Amino acid sequence: MSEEERKKFIDNQEKYCKEHNAPFFMAKSGMCWRCERDIIPREIERGNDGSHLVTGCPFCFRSYCD
Ligand SMILES: [Zn+2]
């Protein structure tokens, strides 16, 4: 995954939050604060380009909402 893709993902996520008045849950670095894995490539693999809200970690399933 390129830096370009990472940036695009964060941009899309910010846009989503703004449009839906939703909190930005995930870390902007893309790193899960619990398992410390990079969730952005995994989200892209799952078909999320950032335009769907990320509310938890796809690896350790830790919820970012609480
Ligand atoms: Zn995690």
N, CA, C, O and the ligand as a Tripos MOL2 file, in Angstrom:
@<TRIPOS>MOLECULE
protein
  265   263    67     0     0
PROTEIN
NO_CHARGES

@<TRIPOS>ATOM
      1 N           0.8420   -1.1970    0.0000 N.3       1 MET1
      2 CA          0.0000    0.0000    0.0000 C.3       1 MET1
      3 C           0.8790    1.2500    0.0000 C.2       1 MET1
      4 O           1.8310    1.3440    0.7760 O.2       1 MET1
      5 N           0.5630    2.1960   -0.8610 N.am      2 SER2
      6 CA          1.3690    3.4150   -0.9510 C.3       2 SER2
      7 C           0.8990    4.4610    0.0670 C.2       2 SER2
      8 O          -0.1940    4.3660    0.6250 O.2       2 SER2
      9 N           1.7450    5.4450    0.2840 N.am      3 GLU3
     10 CA          1.3910    6.5540    1.1740 C.3       3 GLU3
     11 C           0.1770    7.2940    0.6220 C.2       3 GLU3
     12 O          -0.6600    7.8140    1.3600 O.2       3 GLU3
     13 N           0.1200    7.3190   -0.7010 N.am      4 GLU4
     14 CA         -1.0030    7.9500   -1.4030 C.3       4 GLU4
     15 C          -2.3230    7.2970   -1.0020 C.2       4 GLU4
     16 O          -3.3030    7.9750   -0.6910 O.2       4 GLU4
     17 N          -2.3260    5.9640   -1.0180 N.am      5 GLU5
     18 CA         -3.5290    5.1970   -0.6560 C.3       5 GLU5
     19 C          -3.8970    5.4310    0.8080 C.2       5 GLU5
     20 O          -5.0710    5.5610    1.1560 O.2       5 GLU5
     21 N          -2.8740    5.4800    1.6530 N.am      6 ARG6
     22 CA         -3.0900    5.7130    3.0860 C.3       6 ARG6
     23 C          -3.7260    7.0820    3.3100 C.2       6 ARG6
     24 O          -4.6730    7.2250    4.0830 O.2       6 ARG6
     25 N          -3.1910    8.0730    2.6230 N.am      7 LYS7
     26 CA         -3.6880    9.4340    2.7610 C.3       7 LYS7
     27 C          -5.1310    9.5090    2.2730 C.2       7 LYS7
     28 O          -5.9850   10.1420    2.8930 O.2       7 LYS7
     29 N          -5.3780    8.8510    1.1520 N.am      8 LYS8
     30 CA         -6.7090    8.8450    0.5600 C.3       8 LYS8
     31 C          -7.7210    8.2120    1.5300 C.2       8 LYS8
     32 O          -8.8460    8.6890    1.6840 O.2       8 LYS8
     33 N          -7.2850    7.1360    2.1680 N.am      9 PHE9
     34 CA         -8.1530    6.4420    3.1190 C.3       9 PHE9
     35 C          -8.5410    7.3810    4.2680 C.2       9 PHE9
     36 O          -9.7140    7.4900    4.6240 O.2       9 PHE9
     37 N          -7.5460    8.0490    4.8370 N.am     10 ILE10
     38 CA         -7.7970    8.9810    5.9440 C.3      10 ILE10
     39 C          -8.6800   10.1460    5.4830 C.2      10 ILE10
     40 O          -9.5800   10.5780    6.2030 O.2      10 ILE10
     41 N          -8.4130   10.6410    4.2830 N.am     11 ASP11
     42 CA         -9.2350   11.7250    3.7200 C.3      11 ASP11
     43 C         -10.6880   11.2900    3.6090 C.2      11 ASP11
     44 O         -11.5970   12.0250    3.9930 O.2      11 ASP11
     45 N         -10.8990   10.0940    3.0830 N.am     12 ASN12
     46 CA        -12.2590    9.5630    2.9200 C.3      12 ASN12
     47 C         -12.9420    9.3900    4.2690 C.2      12 ASN12
     48 O         -14.1310    9.6700    4.4220 O.2      12 ASN12
     49 N         -12.1640    8.9230    5.2460 N.am     13 GLN13
     50 CA        -12.7110    8.7000    6.5750 C.3      13 GLN13
     51 C         -13.1060   10.0370    7.2230 C.2      13 GLN13
     52 O         -14.1470   10.1380    7.8720 O.2      13 GLN13
     53 N         -12.2720   11.0410    7.0390 N.am     14 GLU14
     54 CA        -12.5730   12.3690    7.5810 C.3      14 GLU14
     55 C         -13.8260   12.9420    6.9300 C.2      14 GLU14
     56 O         -14.6680   13.5570    7.5850 O.2      14 GLU14
     57 N         -13.9210   12.7240    5.6350 N.am     15 LYS15
     58 CA        -15.0680   13.2090    4.8660 C.3      15 LYS15
     59 C         -16.3390   12.5320    5.3810 C.2      15 LYS15
     60 O         -17.3620   13.1870    5.5800 O.2      15 LYS15
     61 N         -16.2650   11.2160    5.5930 N.am     16 TYR16
     62 CA        -17.4200   10.4700    6.0870 C.3      16 TYR16
     63 C         -17.8690   11.0430    7.4390 C.2      16 TYR16
     64 O         -19.0530   11.3080    7.6470 O.2      16 TYR16
     65 N         -16.9270   11.2260    8.3350 N.am     17 CYS17
     66 CA        -17.2470   11.7060    9.6790 C.3      17 CYS17
     67 C         -17.8930   13.0790    9.6380 C.2      17 CYS17
     68 O         -18.8390   13.3590   10.3740 O.2      17 CYS17
     69 N         -17.3680   13.9310    8.7680 N.am     18 LYS18
     70 CA        -17.8990   15.2750    8.6190 C.3      18 LYS18
     71 C         -19.3370   15.2200    8.0970 C.2      18 LYS18
     72 O         -20.2360   15.8710    8.6310 O.2      18 LYS18
     73 N         -19.5270   14.4300    7.0450 N.am     19 GLU19
     74 CA        -20.8480   14.3490    6.4110 C.3      19 GLU19
     75 C         -21.9010   13.7060    7.3010 C.2      19 GLU19
     76 O         -23.0770   14.0650    7.2380 O.2      19 GLU19
     77 N         -21.4760   12.7480    8.1350 N.am     20 HIS20
     78 CA        -22.4310   12.0230    8.9720 C.3      20 HIS20
     79 C         -22.3970   12.4720   10.4240 C.2      20 HIS20
     80 O         -23.0640   11.9010   11.2880 O.2      20 HIS20
     81 N         -21.6010   13.5120   10.6720 N.am     21 ASN21
     82 CA        -21.4650   14.0270   12.0190 C.3      21 ASN21
     83 C         -21.0670   12.9080   12.9960 C.2      21 ASN21
     84 O         -21.5750   12.8200   14.1130 O.2      21 ASN21
     85 N         -20.1550   12.0750   12.5400 N.am     22 ALA22
     86 CA        -19.7080   10.9260   13.3350 C.3      22 ALA22
     87 C         -18.3020   11.1930   13.8780 C.2      22 ALA22
     88 O         -17.5130   11.9040   13.2560 O.2      22 ALA22
     89 N         -18.0020   10.6200   15.0350 N.am     23 PRO23
     90 CA        -16.6380   10.7950   15.5660 C.3      23 PRO23
     91 C         -15.6210   10.0110   14.7440 C.2      23 PRO23
     92 O         -15.9410    8.9550   14.2000 O.2      23 PRO23
     93 N         -14.4170   10.5170   14.6550 N.am     24 PHE24
     94 CA        -13.3340    9.8220   13.9590 C.3      24 PHE24
     95 C         -12.7290    8.8430   14.9580 C.2      24 PHE24
     96 O         -11.9500    9.2280   15.8300 O.2      24 PHE24
     97 N         -13.1010    7.5620   14.8170 N.am     25 PHE25
     98 CA        -12.7260    6.5720   15.8370 C.3      25 PHE25
     99 C         -11.2920    6.0630   15.7270 C.2      25 PHE25
    100 O         -10.5670    5.9920   16.7190 O.2      25 PHE25
    101 N         -10.9000    5.7150   14.5140 N.am     26 MET26
    102 CA         -9.5970    5.0670   14.3520 C.3      26 MET26
    103 C          -8.4500    6.0730   14.5340 C.2      26 MET26
    104 O          -8.6450    7.2820   14.4150 O.2      26 MET26
    105 N          -7.2690    5.5540   14.8190 N.am     27 ALA27
    106 CA         -6.0960    6.4170   14.9290 C.3      27 ALA27
    107 C          -5.7070    6.9000   13.5350 C.2      27 ALA27
    108 O          -5.7860    6.1440   12.5670 O.2      27 ALA27
    109 N          -5.2940    8.1450   13.4380 N.am     28 LYS28
    110 CA         -4.9650    8.6910   12.1170 C.3      28 LYS28
    111 C          -3.6970    8.0660   11.5400 C.2      28 LYS28
    112 O          -3.4510    8.1550   10.3370 O.2      28 LYS28
    113 N          -2.9140    7.4500   12.3750 N.am     29 SER29
    114 CA         -1.7190    6.7490   11.9000 C.3      29 SER29
    115 C          -2.0970    5.4470   11.2060 C.2      29 SER29
    116 O          -1.3080    4.8760   10.4530 O.2      29 SER29
    117 N          -3.3280    4.9830   11.4740 N.am     30 GLY30
    118 CA         -3.7670    3.6970   10.9300 C.3      30 GLY30
    119 C          -3.4020    2.5400   11.8300 C.2      30 GLY30
    120 O          -3.7840    1.3990   11.5690 O.2      30 GLY30
    121 N          -2.6580    2.8280   12.8990 N.am     31 MET31
    122 CA         -2.2300    1.7720   13.8140 C.3      31 MET31
    123 C          -3.2690    1.5630   14.9140 C.2      31 MET31
    124 O          -3.7350    2.5100   15.5470 O.2      31 MET31
    125 N          -3.6140    0.2980   15.1180 N.am     32 CYS32
    126 CA         -4.5230   -0.0230   16.2130 C.3      32 CYS32
    127 C          -3.7880    0.2340   17.5190 C.2      32 CYS32
    128 O          -2.6570   -0.2190   17.6950 O.2      32 CYS32
    129 N          -4.4220    0.9580   18.4390 N.am     33 TRP33
    130 CA         -3.7310    1.2700   19.6910 C.3      33 TRP33
    131 C          -3.6880    0.0740   20.6270 C.2      33 TRP33
    132 O          -2.9840    0.0940   21.6370 O.2      33 TRP33
    133 N          -4.4460   -0.9740   20.2900 N.am     34 ARG34
    134 CA         -4.4150   -2.1480   21.1640 C.3      34 ARG34
    135 C          -3.3970   -3.1820   20.6740 C.2      34 ARG34
    136 O          -2.4810   -3.5530   21.4080 O.2      34 ARG34
    137 N          -3.5610   -3.6470   19.4240 N.am     35 CYS35
    138 CA         -2.6490   -4.7010   18.9310 C.3      35 CYS35
    139 C          -1.4950   -4.1260   18.1150 C.2      35 CYS35
    140 O          -0.5890   -4.8540   17.7100 O.2      35 CYS35
    141 N          -1.5340   -2.8080   17.8770 N.am     36 GLU36
    142 CA         -0.4560   -2.0960   17.1850 C.3      36 GLU36
    143 C          -0.2170   -2.5780   15.7590 C.2      36 GLU36
    144 O           0.8940   -2.4940   15.2370 O.2      36 GLU36
    145 N          -1.2770   -3.0810   15.1410 N.am     37 ARG37
    146 CA         -1.1590   -3.4670   13.7390 C.3      37 ARG37
    147 C          -1.7510   -2.3720   12.8600 C.2      37 ARG37
    148 O          -2.5990   -1.5900   13.2910 O.2      37 ARG37
    149 N          -1.2810   -2.3390   11.6180 N.am     38 ASP38
    150 CA         -1.7270   -1.3280   10.6660 C.3      38 ASP38
    151 C          -3.0410   -1.7950   10.0350 C.2      38 ASP38
    152 O          -3.0650   -2.7590    9.2700 O.2      38 ASP38
    153 N          -4.1140   -1.1100   10.3610 N.am     39 ILE39
    154 CA         -5.4280   -1.5890    9.9190 C.3      39 ILE39
    155 C          -5.8200   -1.1110    8.5170 C.2      39 ILE39
    156 O          -6.7410   -1.6660    7.9180 O.2      39 ILE39
    157 N          -5.1410   -0.0980    7.9900 N.am     40 ILE40
    158 CA         -5.5660    0.4680    6.6980 C.3      40 ILE40
    159 C          -5.4550   -0.5310    5.5280 C.2      40 ILE40
    160 O          -6.4090   -0.6730    4.7630 O.2      40 ILE40
    161 N          -4.3040   -1.2280    5.3720 N.am     41 PRO41
    162 CA         -4.2390   -2.2010    4.2650 C.3      41 PRO41
    163 C          -5.3080   -3.2830    4.3820 C.2      41 PRO41
    164 O          -5.8490   -3.7530    3.3810 O.2      41 PRO41
    165 N          -5.5990   -3.6650    5.6120 N.am     42 ARG42
    166 CA         -6.6160   -4.6940    5.8590 C.3      42 ARG42
    167 C          -8.0140   -4.1850    5.4700 C.2      42 ARG42
    168 O          -8.8050   -4.9130    4.8700 O.2      42 ARG42
    169 N          -8.2970   -2.9410    5.8170 N.am     43 GLU43
    170 CA         -9.5940   -2.3540    5.4670 C.3      43 GLU43
    171 C          -9.7470   -2.2610    3.9520 C.2      43 GLU43
    172 O         -10.8140   -2.5430    3.4080 O.2      43 GLU43
    173 N          -8.6770   -1.8640    3.2810 N.am     44 ILE44
    174 CA         -8.7160   -1.7430    1.8190 C.3      44 ILE44
    175 C          -8.9630   -3.1170    1.1980 C.2      44 ILE44
    176 O          -9.7480   -3.2530    0.2600 O.2      44 ILE44
    177 N          -8.2880   -4.1270    1.7300 N.am     45 GLU45
    178 CA         -8.4680   -5.5060    1.2870 C.3      45 GLU45
    179 C          -9.9330   -5.9420    1.4180 C.2      45 GLU45
    180 O         -10.4660   -6.6700    0.5800 O.2      45 GLU45
    181 N         -10.5520   -5.4760    2.4840 N.am     46 ARG46
    182 CA        -11.9520   -5.8190    2.7460 C.3      46 ARG46
    183 C         -12.9220   -4.9750    1.9260 C.2      46 ARG46
    184 O         -14.1380   -5.1410    2.0280 O.2      46 ARG46
    185 N         -12.3830   -4.0760    1.1160 N.am     47 GLY47
    186 CA        -13.2300   -3.2950    0.2220 C.3      47 GLY47
    187 C         -13.6330   -1.9430    0.7730 C.2      47 GLY47
    188 O         -14.4810   -1.2610    0.1980 O.2      47 GLY47
    189 N         -13.0230   -1.5470    1.8980 N.am     48 ASN48
    190 CA        -13.3060   -0.2290    2.4560 C.3      48 ASN48
    191 C         -12.1800    0.7250    2.0640 C.2      48 ASN48
    192 O         -11.0390    0.5590    2.4950 O.2      48 ASN48
    193 N         -12.5040    1.7110    1.2550 N.am     49 ASP49
    194 CA        -11.4850    2.6830    0.8510 C.3      49 ASP49
    195 C         -11.4770    3.8880    1.7900 C.2      49 ASP49
    196 O         -10.8810    4.9220    1.4880 O.2      49 ASP49
    197 N         -12.1430    3.7370    2.9270 N.am     50 GLY50
    198 CA        -12.2000    4.8250    3.9070 C.3      50 GLY50
    199 C         -13.5540    5.5080    3.8950 C.2      50 GLY50
    200 O         -13.8600    6.3250    4.7640 O.2      50 GLY50
    201 N         -14.3630    5.1650    2.8990 N.am     51 SER51
    202 CA        -15.6760    5.8210    2.8070 C.3      51 SER51
    203 C         -16.7350    5.1200    3.6600 C.2      51 SER51
    204 O         -17.9030    5.5100    3.6640 O.2      51 SER51
    205 N         -16.3090    4.0790    4.3810 N.am     52 HIS52
    206 CA        -17.1770    3.4640    5.3940 C.3      52 HIS52
    207 C         -16.5160    3.6870    6.7470 C.2      52 HIS52
    208 O         -15.2940    3.6000    6.8710 O.2      52 HIS52
    209 N         -17.3170    3.9710    7.7470 N.am     53 LEU53
    210 CA        -16.7730    4.3010    9.0660 C.3      53 LEU53
    211 C         -16.0900    3.0880    9.7110 C.2      53 LEU53
    212 O         -16.6600    1.9990    9.7820 O.2      53 LEU53
    213 N         -14.8740    3.3050   10.1710 N.am     54 VAL54
    214 CA        -14.1500    2.2590   10.8980 C.3      54 VAL54
    215 C         -14.4290    2.4320   12.3870 C.2      54 VAL54
    216 O         -14.0800    3.4540   12.9760 O.2      54 VAL54
    217 N         -15.0600    1.4270   12.9920 N.am     55 THR55
    218 CA        -15.4150    1.5400   14.4130 C.3      55 THR55
    219 C         -14.6560    0.5500   15.2770 C.2      55 THR55
    220 O         -14.8170    0.5260   16.4970 O.2      55 THR55
    221 N         -13.8180   -0.2750   14.6320 N.am     56 GLY56
    222 CA        -13.0650   -1.2450   15.4060 C.3      56 GLY56
    223 C         -11.9170   -1.8120   14.6020 C.2      56 GLY56
    224 O         -11.7610   -1.5200   13.4160 O.2      56 GLY56
    225 N         -11.1150   -2.6260   15.2660 N.am     57 CYS57
    226 CA         -9.9360   -3.2040   14.6240 C.3      57 CYS57
    227 C         -10.3020   -4.4990   13.8850 C.2      57 CYS57
    228 O         -10.9580   -5.3670   14.4610 O.2      57 CYS57
    229 N          -9.8860   -4.6400   12.6140 N.am     58 PRO58
    230 CA        -10.1880   -5.8630   11.8630 C.3      58 PRO58
    231 C          -9.3150   -7.0440   12.2990 C.2      58 PRO58
    232 O          -9.5530   -8.1770   11.8820 O.2      58 PRO58
    233 N          -8.3160   -6.7850   13.1290 N.am     59 PHE59
    234 CA         -7.4320   -7.8570   13.5910 C.3      59 PHE59
    235 C          -7.8390   -8.3670   14.9710 C.2      59 PHE59
    236 O          -8.1480   -9.5460   15.1440 O.2      59 PHE59
    237 N          -7.8360   -7.4580   15.9540 N.am     60 CYS60
    238 CA         -8.0940   -7.8950   17.3300 C.3      60 CYS60
    239 C          -9.5530   -7.6500   17.7330 C.2      60 CYS60
    240 O          -9.9760   -8.0090   18.8320 O.2      60 CYS60
    241 N         -10.3240   -7.0190   16.8030 N.am     61 PHE61
    242 CA        -11.7540   -6.7630   17.0080 C.3      61 PHE61
    243 C         -12.0470   -5.8640   18.1980 C.2      61 PHE61
    244 O         -13.1590   -5.8490   18.7250 O.2      61 PHE61
    245 N         -11.0530   -5.1330   18.6020 N.am     62 ARG62
    246 CA        -11.2400   -4.1420   19.6460 C.3      62 ARG62
    247 C         -12.1460   -3.0250   19.1020 C.2      62 ARG62
    248 O         -11.9030   -2.5010   18.0150 O.2      62 ARG62
    249 N         -13.1610   -2.6750   19.8430 N.am     63 SER63
    250 CA        -14.0320   -1.5880   19.4140 C.3      63 SER63
    251 C         -13.3860   -0.2580   19.7670 C.2      63 SER63
    252 O         -12.8590   -0.0930   20.8670 O.2      63 SER63
    253 N         -13.4260    0.6940   18.8340 N.am     64 TYR64
    254 CA        -12.8850    2.0170   19.1030 C.3      64 TYR64
    255 C         -13.9590    2.9650   19.6420 C.2      64 TYR64
    256 O         -13.6800    4.1100   19.9990 O.2      64 TYR64
    257 N         -15.1910    2.4570   19.6900 N.am     65 CYS65
    258 CA        -16.3010    3.3280   20.0860 C.3      65 CYS65
    259 C         -16.3770    3.5500   21.5920 C.2      65 CYS65
    260 O         -16.9130    4.5650   22.0380 O.2      65 CYS65
    261 N         -15.8530    2.6270   22.3720 N.am     66 ASP66
    262 CA        -16.0400    2.7930   23.8190 C.3      66 ASP66
    263 C         -14.7750    3.1550   24.5890 C.2      66 ASP66
    264 O         -14.8190    3.3170   25.8080 O.2      66 ASP66
    265 ZN         -6.1810   -4.2350   16.9260 Zn       67 ZN67
@<TRIPOS>BOND
     1     1     2 1
     2     2     3 1
     3     3     4 2
     4     3     5 am
     5     5     6 1
     6     6     7 1
     7     7     8 2
     8     7     9 am
     9     9    10 1
    10    10    11 1
    11    11    12 2
    12    11    13 am
    13    13    14 1
    14    14    15 1
    15    15    16 2
    16    15    17 am
    17    17    18 1
    18    18    19 1
    19    19    20 2
    20    19    21 am
    21    21    22 1
    22    22    23 1
    23    23    24 2
    24    23    25 am
    25    25    26 1
    26    26    27 1
    27    27    28 2
    28    27    29 am
    29    29    30 1
    30    30    31 1
    31    31    32 2
    32    31    33 am
    33    33    34 1
    34    34    35 1
    35    35    36 2
    36    35    37 am
    37    37    38 1
    38    38    39 1
    39    39    40 2
    40    39    41 am
    41    41    42 1
    42    42    43 1
    43    43    44 2
    44    43    45 am
    45    45    46 1
    46    46    47 1
    47    47    48 2
    48    47    49 am
    49    49    50 1
    50    50    51 1
    51    51    52 2
    52    51    53 am
    53    53    54 1
    54    54    55 1
    55    55    56 2
    56    55    57 am
    57    57    58 1
    58    58    59 1
    59    59    60 2
    60    59    61 am
    61    61    62 1
    62    62    63 1
    63    63    64 2
    64    63    65 am
    65    65    66 1
    66    66    67 1
    67    67    68 2
    68    67    69 am
    69    69    70 1
    70    70    71 1
    71    71    72 2
    72    71    73 am
    73    73    74 1
    74    74    75 1
    75    75    76 2
    76    75    77 am
    77    77    78 1
    78    78    79 1
    79    79    80 2
    80    79    81 am
    81    81    82 1
    82    82    83 1
    83    83    84 2
    84    83    85 am
    85    85    86 1
    86    86    87 1
    87    87    88 2
    88    87    89 am
    89    89    90 1
    90    90    91 1
    91    91    92 2
    92    91    93 am
    93    93    94 1
    94    94    95 1
    95    95    96 2
    96    95    97 am
    97    97    98 1
    98    98    99 1
    99    99   100 2
   100    99   101 am
   101   101   102 1
   102   102   103 1
   103   103   104 2
   104   103   105 am
   105   105   106 1
   106   106   107 1
   107   107   108 2
   108   107   109 am
   109   109   110 1
   110   110   111 1
   111   111   112 2
   112   111   113 am
   113   113   114 1
   114   114   115 1
   115   115   116 2
   116   115   117 am
   117   117   118 1
   118   118   119 1
   119   119   120 2
   120   119   121 am
   121   121   122 1
   122   122   123 1
   123   123   124 2
   124   123   125 am
   125   125   126 1
   126   126   127 1
   127   127   128 2
   128   127   129 am
   129   129   130 1
   130   130   131 1
   131   131   132 2
   132   131   133 am
   133   133   134 1
   134   134   135 1
   135   135   136 2
   136   135   137 am
   137   137   138 1
   138   138   139 1
   139   139   140 2
   140   139   141 am
   141   141   142 1
   142   142   143 1
   143   143   144 2
   144   143   145 am
   145   145   146 1
   146   146   147 1
   147   147   148 2
   148   147   149 am
   149   149   150 1
   150   150   151 1
   151   151   152 2
   152   151   153 am
   153   153   154 1
   154   154   155 1
   155   155   156 2
   156   155   157 am
   157   157   158 1
   158   158   159 1
   159   159   160 2
   160   159   161 am
   161   161   162 1
   162   162   163 1
   163   163   164 2
   164   163   165 am
   165   165   166 1
   166   166   167 1
   167   167   168 2
   168   167   169 am
   169   169   170 1
   170   170   171 1
   171   171   172 2
   172   171   173 am
   173   173   174 1
   174   174   175 1
   175   175   176 2
   176   175   177 am
   177   177   178 1
   178   178   179 1
   179   179   180 2
   180   179   181 am
   181   181   182 1
   182   182   183 1
   183   183   184 2
   184   183   185 am
   185   185   186 1
   186   186   187 1
   187   187   188 2
   188   187   189 am
   189   189   190 1
   190   190   191 1
   191   191   192 2
   192   191   193 am
   193   193   194 1
   194   194   195 1
   195   195   196 2
   196   195   197 am
   197   197   198 1
   198   198   199 1
   199   199   200 2
   200   199   201 am
   201   201   202 1
   202   202   203 1
   203   203   204 2
   204   203   205 am
   205   205   206 1
   206   206   207 1
   207   207   208 2
   208   207   209 am
   209   209   210 1
   210   210   211 1
   211   211   212 2
   212   211   213 am
   213   213   214 1
   214   214   215 1
   215   215   216 2
   216   215   217 am
   217   217   218 1
   218   218   219 1
   219   219   220 2
   220   219   221 am
   221   221   222 1
   222   222   223 1
   223   223   224 2
   224   223   225 am
   225   225   226 1
   226   226   227 1
   227   227   228 2
   228   227   229 am
   229   229   230 1
   230   230   231 1
   231   231   232 2
   232   231   233 am
   233   233   234 1
   234   234   235 1
   235   235   236 2
   236   235   237 am
   237   237   238 1
   238   238   239 1
   239   239   240 2
   240   239   241 am
   241   241   242 1
   242   242   243 1
   243   243   244 2
   244   243   245 am
   245   245   246 1
   246   246   247 1
   247   247   248 2
   248   247   249 am
   249   249   250 1
   250   250   251 1
   251   251   252 2
   252   251   253 am
   253   253   254 1
   254   254   255 1
   255   255   256 2
   256   255   257 am
   257   257   258 1
   258   258   259 1
   259   259   260 2
   260   259   261 am
   261   261   262 1
   262   262   263 1
   263   263   264 2
@<TRIPOS>SUBSTRUCTURE
     1 MET1         2 RESIDUE 1 A MET
     2 SER2         6 RESIDUE 1 A SER
     3 GLU3        10 RESIDUE 1 A GLU
     4 GLU4        14 RESIDUE 1 A GLU
     5 GLU5        18 RESIDUE 1 A GLU
     6 ARG6        22 RESIDUE 1 A ARG
     7 LYS7        26 RESIDUE 1 A LYS
     8 LYS8        30 RESIDUE 1 A LYS
     9 PHE9        34 RESIDUE 1 A PHE
    10 ILE10       38 RESIDUE 1 A ILE
    11 ASP11       42 RESIDUE 1 A ASP
    12 ASN12       46 RESIDUE 1 A ASN
    13 GLN13       50 RESIDUE 1 A GLN
    14 GLU14       54 RESIDUE 1 A GLU
    15 LYS15       58 RESIDUE 1 A LYS
    16 TYR16       62 RESIDUE 1 A TYR
    17 CYS17       66 RESIDUE 1 A CYS
    18 LYS18       70 RESIDUE 1 A LYS
    19 GLU19       74 RESIDUE 1 A GLU
    20 HIS20       78 RESIDUE 1 A HIS
    21 ASN21       82 RESIDUE 1 A ASN
    22 ALA22       86 RESIDUE 1 A ALA
    23 PRO23       90 RESIDUE 1 A PRO
    24 PHE24       94 RESIDUE 1 A PHE
    25 PHE25       98 RESIDUE 1 A PHE
    26 MET26      102 RESIDUE 1 A MET
    27 ALA27      106 RESIDUE 1 A ALA
    28 LYS28      110 RESIDUE 1 A LYS
    29 SER29      114 RESIDUE 1 A SER
    30 GLY30      118 RESIDUE 1 A GLY
    31 MET31      122 RESIDUE 1 A MET
    32 CYS32      126 RESIDUE 1 A CYS
    33 TRP33      130 RESIDUE 1 A TRP
    34 ARG34      134 RESIDUE 1 A ARG
    35 CYS35      138 RESIDUE 1 A CYS
    36 GLU36      142 RESIDUE 1 A GLU
    37 ARG37      146 RESIDUE 1 A ARG
    38 ASP38      150 RESIDUE 1 A ASP
    39 ILE39      154 RESIDUE 1 A ILE
    40 ILE40      158 RESIDUE 1 A ILE
    41 PRO41      162 RESIDUE 1 A PRO
    42 ARG42      166 RESIDUE 1 A ARG
    43 GLU43      170 RESIDUE 1 A GLU
    44 ILE44      174 RESIDUE 1 A ILE
    45 GLU45      178 RESIDUE 1 A GLU
    46 ARG46      182 RESIDUE 1 A ARG
    47 GLY47      186 RESIDUE 1 A GLY
    48 ASN48      190 RESIDUE 1 A ASN
    49 ASP49      194 RESIDUE 1 A ASP
    50 GLY50      198 RESIDUE 1 A GLY
    51 SER51      202 RESIDUE 1 A SER
    52 HIS52      206 RESIDUE 1 A HIS
    53 LEU53      210 RESIDUE 1 A LEU
    54 VAL54      214 RESIDUE 1 A VAL
    55 THR55      218 RESIDUE 1 A THR
    56 GLY56      222 RESIDUE 1 A GLY
    57 CYS57      226 RESIDUE 1 A CYS
    58 PRO58      230 RESIDUE 1 A PRO
    59 PHE59      234 RESIDUE 1 A PHE
    60 CYS60      238 RESIDUE 1 A CYS
    61 PHE61      242 RESIDUE 1 A PHE
    62 ARG62      246 RESIDUE 1 A ARG
    63 SER63      250 RESIDUE 1 A SER
    64 TYR64      254 RESIDUE 1 A TYR
    65 CYS65      258 RESIDUE 1 A CYS
    66 ASP66      262 RESIDUE 1 A ASP
    67 ZN67       265 GROUP 0 **** ****
